[in-house]
Amino acid sequence: MGKYRILVDSSTKSKEGKYMVGPSTAAWLTYLNKRILCYGLIYFDYNGPNKAFYEGIIAALVQLDRDHFNPAGVDEIEVFGDCTPVIDQINNKRRVKKMKRHLDYVKKFINQHPNVQFKFSYLNEDNKHYKKVDKMTKEGSLCINKIIDKN
């Protein structure tokens, strides 16, 4: 049985004023007990923070499923993040309009893993572990933009 903890963050550099869309990154760190098991970063040229956050959750779950789940075991996964709208949508505390497809994918994933206990929780970015994933999103975006010469 594994107890996994996934920290997810997203960052968007708004290009359209009041609409929070533009270059975005999502990053995740997956812990098994107290050690980092896997991690990742994805970049979007045009996205919003909530959608990028969903994409980060989905990518982290897929990576964990593909490489680390024991099909015979019972696992626990707790996903932490500072994106209240998405956390509330997954926990059925907020209605979904634009990102229903993303929510449906997360719910389908949960239903396909009946031996896994899932929990989605808010975590303030002041948390020392969360600061690592927050730094990944911001510095990862700068690094990617520099490599692909976007600045």
C-alpha positions as a printed Julia matrix, in Angstrom:
151×3 Matrix{Float64}:
   0.0    0.0     0.0
   1.35   3.4    -0.95
   0.51   6.79    0.48
   1.15   9.33   -2.24
   1.1   13.09   -1.85
   0.97  15.22   -4.99
   1.61  18.96   -4.89
   0.35  20.82   -7.97
   0.75  24.46   -8.94
   0.05  26.56  -12.02
   1.25  29.96  -13.14
  -0.07  32.21  -15.89
   1.44  35.4   -17.26
  -1.66  37.29  -18.35
  -1.56  38.88  -21.78
  -5.16  40.1   -21.94
  -5.7   42.35  -18.94
  -8.7   41.23  -16.9
  -8.77  37.81  -18.56
  -6.16  35.6   -16.89
  -4.92  33.88  -20.03
  -1.52  33.71  -21.63
   1.64  31.64  -21.32
   1.08  29.12  -18.51
   2.91  26.35  -16.75
   1.8   23.6   -14.44
   4.17  21.66  -12.23
   3.82  18.79   -9.79
   5.87  16.94   -7.22
   4.78  13.46   -6.18
   5.93  12.13   -2.84
   5.83   8.56   -1.6
   6.05   8.95    2.15
   8.72  11.66    2.55
  10.75  11.16   -0.6
  10.13  12.69   -4.0
   9.06   9.89   -6.31
   8.47  11.79   -9.55
   7.77  15.27  -10.85
   6.98  17.17  -13.99
   6.41  20.47  -15.72
   4.22  21.3   -18.69
   4.05  24.53  -20.66
   1.16  26.09  -22.58
   1.58  29.05  -24.9
  -2.0   30.13  -24.21
  -3.97  28.93  -21.22
  -5.46  30.1   -17.95
  -4.39  29.24  -14.4
  -7.38  27.0   -13.58
  -7.12  25.0   -16.79
  -3.35  24.69  -16.38
  -3.94  23.49  -12.79
  -6.33  20.78  -14.05
  -3.75  19.77  -16.66
  -1.13  19.49  -13.9
  -3.39  17.22  -11.83
  -4.16  15.03  -14.83
  -0.5   14.74  -15.87
   0.57  13.87  -12.31
  -2.11  11.18  -11.98
  -1.29   9.68  -15.38
   2.44   9.62  -14.55
   1.74   7.95  -11.21
  -0.65   5.43  -12.77
   1.72   4.54  -15.6
   4.86   4.12  -13.54
   4.11   3.5    -9.88
   0.74   2.02   -8.9
   0.67  -1.53   -7.66
  -2.44  -3.08   -9.28
  -2.93  -5.47   -6.36
  -2.46  -2.88   -3.63
  -4.66  -0.28   -2.03
  -3.18   3.16   -2.43
  -3.99   6.57   -0.97
  -3.48   9.72   -2.99
  -3.86  13.21   -1.65
  -3.56  16.04   -4.15
  -2.71  19.46   -2.74
  -2.86  22.81   -4.47
  -3.65  26.48   -4.05
  -6.26  26.67   -6.83
  -9.47  26.85   -4.81
 -11.89  26.84   -7.79
 -10.5   23.56   -9.15
 -10.19  21.89   -5.73
 -13.78  22.91   -4.95
 -15.02  21.61   -8.33
 -13.4   18.21   -7.8
 -14.86  18.07   -4.27
 -18.36  18.93   -5.61
 -18.44  22.27   -3.76
 -18.56  24.43   -6.89
 -20.28  24.07  -10.24
 -18.27  23.68  -13.4
 -18.95  25.47  -16.66
 -15.93  25.86  -18.91
 -13.71  23.05  -17.63
 -16.27  20.27  -17.4
 -14.23  18.07  -19.72
 -11.22  18.33  -17.38
 -13.34  17.59  -14.31
 -14.93  14.63  -16.1
 -11.47  13.25  -16.9
 -10.4   13.49  -13.22
 -13.67  11.83  -12.09
 -13.29   9.08  -14.7
  -9.73   8.47  -13.54
 -10.93   8.19   -9.93
 -13.69   5.74  -10.94
 -11.19   3.6   -12.88
  -9.17   3.11   -9.69
 -11.61   1.75   -7.11
  -8.78   0.45   -4.91
  -7.34   3.97   -4.53
  -8.57   6.5    -1.98
  -8.41  10.02   -3.39
  -8.5   13.3    -1.51
  -8.12  16.8    -2.97
  -7.14  19.56   -0.54
  -6.2   23.22   -0.52
  -2.62  24.02    0.55
  -1.4   27.57    1.02
   1.69  28.49   -0.95
   3.42  29.47    2.31
   3.94  25.75    3.02
   7.67  24.93    2.73
   7.05  21.87    0.52
   4.59  23.74   -1.68
   7.15  26.5    -2.25
   9.2   23.97   -4.26
   6.43  23.32   -6.78
   5.55  27.03   -6.87
   9.18  27.78   -7.77
   9.09  25.07  -10.46
   6.15  26.73  -12.22
   7.63  30.21  -12.22
  11.25  29.36  -13.01
  10.23  26.59  -15.4
   8.26  29.07  -17.47
  11.22  31.47  -17.63
  13.57  28.64  -18.6
  11.27  27.31  -21.33
  10.73  30.78  -22.77
  14.48  31.35  -22.85
  15.17  28.01  -24.53
  12.54  28.49  -27.22
  13.43  32.18  -27.55
   9.97  33.5   -26.68
  11.11  36.62  -24.77
